[in-house]
């Protein structure tokens, strides 16, 4: 039985950070983060290393719980970004110890191809790559009647280059108010707008629910916030019936262990969970999640450190290697080890 032997803080040439957890059989698990800074992270690492050293490298859940318990035992409240990285590293190490891809530890794949919401930049004069099913368009903060006209012109110009079967995700960047939204929705019947994201800044739960009730009869699903950062914020959005979709960043919510709880609650209430990012960690979760029909592209700490996952045309794929199937960049250096 392999034991955890060491924990290191790594940095690449661009200054991105990652944790590495080593076992005495030579295997390594890793996870990247952006917050806290390297200096702050090194304040937490000695106690984390002391907690994990000597523990069974395969006991992912138990090891993660021992780190979380530092809050009660030592009054150490780890930043969510760092806790997410520890989660990824422990899960990566456990999967490697079993010679399995991570998705197998999550219940196996429910999809081979991981669809994504393509950026507007994917649209060319000749249209879009065959097989892409969702495109994210900008529904910006252009005010008044002229602003509405400009928004609709942009949507129409982009939509004219898309096959009719391609669904549109309209990202409003918190730029609309209630009247603006009501007027715009009347015009949407001419376009295949299926999802709307972030229509209004600072909206309360009742307002979000009212927007959802307005959009759903028009065949549009609402994602009222950028990301639900914790299980508790996701629970409020779902239980108050404010969302058809919630977006979650694995690297901000506490890792895959926490995201699986959010996914279970979402599934029980008929809500989609859309992971953000196309890094190796996110792809393994998306491949095994029944409530995550696609991902949304954005740069995550994992992508910044280890690179984006494998893409072929209109879909991403998981690596068929032990763990997450990622490798350390050549320019990685160790700045702390214990």
C-alpha positions in Angstrom: 0.0 0.0 0.0 1.5 3.3 -1.1 1.7 6.2 1.3 1.8 10.0 0.8 5.4 11.1 1.2 5.7 14.7 0.2 3.8 17.9 -0.8 5.3 20.5 -3.1 4.3 23.9 -4.5 5.3 24.4 -8.1 5.4 27.4 -10.4 5.8 27.6 -14.2 7.5 30.3 -16.3 4.3 32.4 -16.4 4.0 32.4 -12.6 1.0 30.0 -12.5 0.9 27.8 -9.4 0.2 24.1 -8.8 0.3 21.6 -5.9 2.0 18.2 -6.3 1.3 15.4 -3.8 3.8 12.5 -4.0 3.5 8.9 -3.0 6.4 6.7 -1.9 5.9 4.5 -5.1 6.9 7.5 -7.2 3.5 8.5 -8.4 2.3 12.1 -8.3 -1.1 13.9 -8.1 -1.4 17.5 -9.0 -3.8 20.4 -9.1 -3.4 24.1 -10.1 -4.8 27.3 -8.4 -4.5 31.1 -8.7 -5.6 32.1 -5.3 -4.0 32.5 -2.8 -0.6 33.8 -3.8 2.5 31.7 -3.5 3.5 33.6 -0.3 0.1 33.0 1.3 0.0 29.4 0.2 3.3 28.6 1.9 1.7 29.7 5.2 -0.8 26.8 4.9 1.4 24.1 3.3 3.4 22.9 6.3 0.3 22.0 8.2 -1.3 20.4 5.1 1.9 18.4 4.5 2.0 17.3 8.1 -1.7 16.2 7.9 -1.3 14.1 4.7 2.1 12.6 5.1 2.0 8.9 5.8 -1.7 8.5 4.8 -2.9 5.9 2.3 -2.5 7.4 -1.2 -5.6 5.7 -2.4 -7.9 7.1 0.3 -9.0 10.1 -1.6 -12.2 11.0 0.3 -10.6 10.3 3.7 -7.5 12.4 2.9 -9.6 15.3 1.6 -11.7 15.2 4.8 -8.6 15.3 7.0 -7.5 18.5 5.2 -11.0 20.1 5.5 -11.0 19.2 9.2 -8.0 21.6 9.7 -10.6 24.3 9.9 -12.0 22.7 13.1 -8.8 21.3 14.6 -6.3 24.1 13.8 -8.6 27.1 12.9 -7.1 27.0 9.4 -9.7 28.1 6.8 -8.2 27.2 3.4 -9.1 29.4 0.4 -11.5 27.6 -2.0 -9.0 27.8 -4.9 -6.4 26.0 -2.8 -8.8 23.4 -1.5 -9.9 22.7 -5.1 -6.3 22.1 -6.1 -5.8 19.7 -3.1 -9.0 17.8 -4.2 -7.7 17.5 -7.8 -4.2 16.4 -6.6 -5.6 13.7 -4.2 -8.0 12.4 -6.8 -5.3 12.3 -9.5 -3.0 10.4 -7.1 -5.7 7.9 -6.1 -6.6 7.2 -9.8 -3.0 6.7 -10.7 -2.5 4.2 -7.8 -5.4 2.2 -9.3 -4.1 2.6 -12.9 -7.5 4.2 -13.9 -8.6 7.4 -15.6 -10.3 9.7 -13.1 -13.7 9.4 -14.8 -13.7 5.7 -13.8 -13.6 6.7 -10.1 -16.6 9.0 -10.8 -18.8 6.2 -12.0 -17.6 5.9 -15.6 -18.4 7.9 -18.8 -21.9 8.9 -19.7 -20.6 10.5 -22.9 -17.5 10.0 -25.1 -17.7 13.4 -26.8 -17.9 16.5 -24.6 -19.7 19.3 -26.4 -18.9 22.9 -25.8 -20.5 26.3 -26.4 -18.3 27.7 -29.1 -17.2 31.4 -29.0 -18.3 33.8 -31.6 -14.8 33.7 -33.0 -15.5 30.2 -34.2 -17.9 31.6 -36.8 -16.3 32.4 -40.2 -17.7 33.7 -43.5 -18.2 30.1 -44.4 -20.1 29.3 -41.3 -19.0 27.1 -38.4 -17.3 23.7 -37.9 -19.6 20.8 -38.6 -20.9 19.2 -35.5 -20.8 22.3 -33.2 -24.2 22.5 -31.6 -24.1 25.6 -29.4 -22.6 29.0 -30.0 -22.3 31.8 -27.4 -23.1 35.2 -28.7 -22.7 38.6 -27.0 -25.9 40.4 -26.0 -24.3 43.5 -24.8 -25.2 46.5 -22.7 -26.4 48.8 -25.5 -29.1 51.1 -24.1 -32.4 52.3 -25.4 -34.1 51.5 -28.7 -31.0 52.0 -30.7 -29.2 49.6 -28.3 -31.9 47.0 -28.9 -31.6 47.4 -32.6 -27.8 47.0 -32.4 -28.1 43.9 -30.3 -30.6 42.3 -32.7 -28.4 43.3 -35.7 -25.4 41.5 -34.2 -27.5 38.4 -33.3 -29.0 38.3 -36.8 -25.6 38.7 -38.5 -24.1 35.8 -36.5 -27.2 33.7 -36.8 -27.4 34.1 -40.5 -24.1 32.1 -40.8 -25.2 29.2 -38.6 -27.2 26.1 -39.5 -30.7 26.2 -38.1 -30.0 23.3 -35.7 -27.2 25.3 -33.9 -28.5 26.6 -30.6 -27.6 30.1 -29.4 -26.4 30.9 -25.9 -26.9 34.6 -25.4 -24.4 36.1 -22.9 -25.8 39.4 -21.7 -23.0 40.4 -19.4 -25.4 41.8 -16.7 -26.2 44.6 -19.1 -30.0 44.6 -19.2 -32.9 45.8 -17.0 -36.4 44.4 -16.8 -38.0 46.5 -19.5 -35.2 45.9 -21.9 -35.4 42.2 -21.4 -39.2 42.1 -21.9 -38.9 43.9 -25.2 -36.0 41.9 -26.4 -37.6 38.5 -25.7 -40.4 39.5 -28.1 -37.9 39.6 -30.9 -36.2 36.3 -30.1 -38.8 34.1 -31.8 -36.9 34.7 -35.1 -33.7 33.1 -33.8 -32.8 29.8 -32.2 -31.9 31.3 -28.8 -32.1 28.4 -26.4 -30.1 29.7 -23.4 -29.6 33.1 -21.7 -26.9 34.0 -19.3 -26.4 36.9 -16.9 -29.2 39.3 -18.0 -29.1 41.6 -15.0 -26.5 42.7 -12.5 -27.3 42.3 -8.8 -30.7 40.6 -9.3 -32.2 39.1 -6.2 -33.7 35.6 -6.1 -37.3 36.8 -6.7 -36.2 38.8 -9.8 -34.3 35.8 -11.2 -37.3 33.6 -10.8 -39.5 36.2 -12.5 -37.0 36.3 -15.5 -37.1 32.5 -15.7 -40.9 32.6 -15.8 -40.7 35.1 -18.6 -38.1 33.2 -20.7 -39.3 29.6 -20.3 -42.6 30.0 -22.3 -40.5 31.3 -25.1 -38.3 28.2 -25.1 -35.3 29.9 -23.4 -33.5 28.5 -20.4 -32.0 30.9 -17.9 -28.5 30.8 -16.2 -28.8 33.9 -14.0 -25.2 34.0 -12.6 -21.7 33.5 -13.9 -20.8 30.7 -11.4 -22.2 29.2 -8.3 -19.1 29.1 -6.1 -20.3 26.8 -3.4 -22.9 24.1 -2.7 -24.9 26.6 -0.6 -25.1 29.2 -3.4 -26.1 26.5 -5.9 -28.7 25.2 -3.4 -30.3 28.7 -3.1 -30.5 29.2 -6.9 -32.0 25.7 -7.4 -34.4 25.6 -4.4 -35.8 29.0 -5.2 -36.4 28.0 -8.8 -34.2 30.7 -10.2 -32.3 28.8 -12.8 -32.6 26.2 -15.5 -28.8 26.0 -15.6 -26.1 26.7 -13.0 -22.5 27.3 -13.9 -19.7 26.0 -11.7 -16.0 26.3 -11.8 -14.4 23.2 -10.3 -11.4 25.3 -9.3 -13.4 27.7 -7.2 -16.1 25.6 -5.6 -13.9 23.2 -3.6 -13.1 20.6 -6.3 -14.8 17.6 -7.8 -16.0 16.2 -4.4 -18.0 19.4 -3.9 -19.2 19.6 -7.5 -20.6 16.1 -7.4 -22.8 17.1 -4.5 -24.0 20.2 -6.5 -24.6 17.9 -9.5 -26.7 15.5 -7.4 -28.9 18.3 -6.1 -29.2 19.8 -9.6 -30.3 16.4 -11.0 -32.9 15.9 -8.3 -34.4 19.2 -9.3 -34.2 18.9 -13.1 -31.5 21.6 -13.4 -28.4 21.5 -15.7 -24.9 22.0 -14.3 -22.6 23.6 -16.9 -18.9 23.3 -16.0 -16.7 26.1 -17.1 -13.3 25.4 -18.6 -11.8 22.8 -21.0 -8.9 21.6 -18.8 -8.3 18.0 -17.9 -10.0 18.1 -14.5 -13.2 19.7 -15.9 -13.4 17.2 -18.9 -13.2 14.2 -16.6 -16.1 15.5 -14.6 -18.2 16.5 -17.6 -17.6 13.1 -19.2 -19.2 11.4 -16.1 -21.9 13.9 -15.3 -25.5 13.2 -16.3 -26.5 16.8 -15.9 -23.7 18.4 -17.9 -24.6 18.2 -21.6 -21.9 20.7 -22.6 -19.1 22.9 -21.1 -18.4 26.6 -21.5 -14.9 27.7 -22.6 -12.9 29.9 -20.3 -9.4 29.8 -19.0 -9.0 28.1 -15.7 -6.0 27.7 -13.4 -5.6 24.1 -14.6 -5.6 25.2 -18.3 -3.1 28.0 -17.6 -0.7 25.6 -15.9 -1.2 22.3 -17.8 -2.9 23.3 -21.0 -6.3 22.7 -22.5 -7.6 19.2 -22.9 -7.8 17.2 -26.2 -10.2 18.6 -28.8 -11.1 17.1 -32.1 -13.4 19.3 -34.2 -16.7 19.9 -32.4 -15.9 18.1 -29.1 -13.4 17.6 -26.4 -12.2 14.2 -25.1 -10.6 12.8 -21.9 -7.2 11.3 -22.0 -7.3 7.5 -21.7 -4.4 7.5 -19.2 -4.2 6.9 -15.4 -5.3 9.9 -13.4 -6.2 13.1 -15.3 -3.7 12.3 -18.0 -1.8 15.6 -17.7 1.9 16.2 -17.6 4.0 18.9 -15.9 5.3 21.6 -18.2 9.1 21.5 -18.8 9.6 24.9 -17.3 8.1 23.9 -13.9 10.2 24.7 -10.8 9.6 23.7 -7.1 9.4 26.7 -4.7 8.3 24.7 -1.6 8.6 21.1 -0.6 7.9 19.3 2.7 
